Amino acid sequence: MNDVCCCLDVDGFGREIACEIRRARKEHTCCECLQTIKPGDQYEHYRGVYDDDIFTAKTCLPCAGIRRDFFHCGWYYGQMREDFYECNGWDYLGEWPERER
């Protein structure tokens, strides 16, 4: 994965401020799979403007790779896992956590 990513907003109303690969100094939660991004892990950090509000998203690199490989036409942050399941009929993490379904 490159040090810079190309994030897009499917409805065209958002504007990217920055999107980069960072190394975590503290724990974060992936906006897609809800797994913990641990200190020392690399992750994708996105910051943009949507509806006049600053929006940030932190994505683990495995989810960022799935997004890159399967979502060529766009996505909504935080909805990729469900969209992947609806399109492909299986969850890329195995089983949905109880709180998800």
C-alpha positions in Angstrom: 0.0 0.0 0.0 1.3 3.5 -0.8 1.9 6.1 1.9 -0.9 8.2 0.3 -4.4 6.8 -0.5 -7.2 8.0 -2.7 -10.4 8.3 -0.7 -13.6 9.2 -2.5 -17.0 10.2 -1.4 -19.7 8.5 -3.3 -22.2 11.3 -3.2 -19.7 14.0 -4.2 -20.6 16.4 -1.4 -17.5 15.7 0.7 -14.0 17.2 0.3 -10.8 15.4 1.4 -8.4 17.3 3.5 -5.8 14.6 4.1 -5.5 10.8 3.8 -2.4 9.1 4.9 -0.9 6.0 6.4 0.1 6.5 10.0 1.6 4.4 12.8 -0.6 4.2 15.9 0.7 5.6 19.1 -2.4 4.6 21.1 -5.3 2.3 20.5 -7.9 3.2 17.9 -10.9 1.4 16.5 -11.2 0.6 12.8 -14.3 2.3 11.4 -15.1 -0.7 9.2 -14.5 -3.9 11.2 -14.5 -2.4 14.7 -11.3 -4.3 15.6 -8.7 -2.6 17.7 -5.8 -0.9 15.9 -3.0 -1.4 18.4 0.0 0.9 19.2 2.7 0.3 16.5 0.1 -0.9 13.9 -0.1 1.1 10.7 -3.6 2.4 9.7 -5.2 4.7 7.2 -6.2 8.1 8.6 -8.7 10.1 6.6 -9.8 13.6 7.3 -12.3 15.5 5.3 -15.3 17.9 5.3 -18.8 16.5 4.9 -21.9 18.7 5.3 -19.6 21.5 6.6 -18.3 19.3 9.4 -14.8 17.9 9.8 -15.0 14.1 9.5 -12.2 11.6 10.4 -12.0 7.9 9.9 -9.3 5.4 11.0 -9.2 2.2 9.0 -7.0 -0.9 9.7 -4.8 -1.8 6.7 -6.6 -5.1 6.0 -9.9 -3.3 5.6 -8.3 -0.5 3.6 -7.0 -3.3 1.3 -10.4 -4.8 0.9 -11.9 -1.4 0.1 -9.1 -0.8 -2.5 -9.7 -4.2 -4.1 -13.5 -4.4 -4.0 -15.0 -0.9 -3.8 -13.8 0.8 -7.0 -17.0 2.9 -7.4 -17.0 4.4 -3.9 -18.1 3.7 -0.4 -19.4 5.2 2.8 -17.0 5.0 5.8 -18.3 2.6 8.4 -20.6 0.7 6.0 -18.1 -1.3 4.0 -18.4 -4.6 5.9 -22.2 -4.6 5.5 -22.0 -3.6 1.9 -19.4 -6.4 1.2 -21.7 -8.9 2.8 -24.7 -7.8 0.8 -22.8 -8.0 -2.5 -20.8 -11.1 -1.9 -22.9 -13.2 0.6 -20.2 -13.7 3.2 -18.5 -11.7 5.9 -14.8 -11.1 5.3 -14.1 -11.4 9.0 -16.0 -14.7 9.4 -18.8 -14.1 11.8 -20.7 -10.9 12.7 -20.1 -9.7 16.3 -23.3 -10.0 18.3 -23.8 -6.2 18.5 -23.7 -5.9 14.7 -26.6 -8.1 13.7 
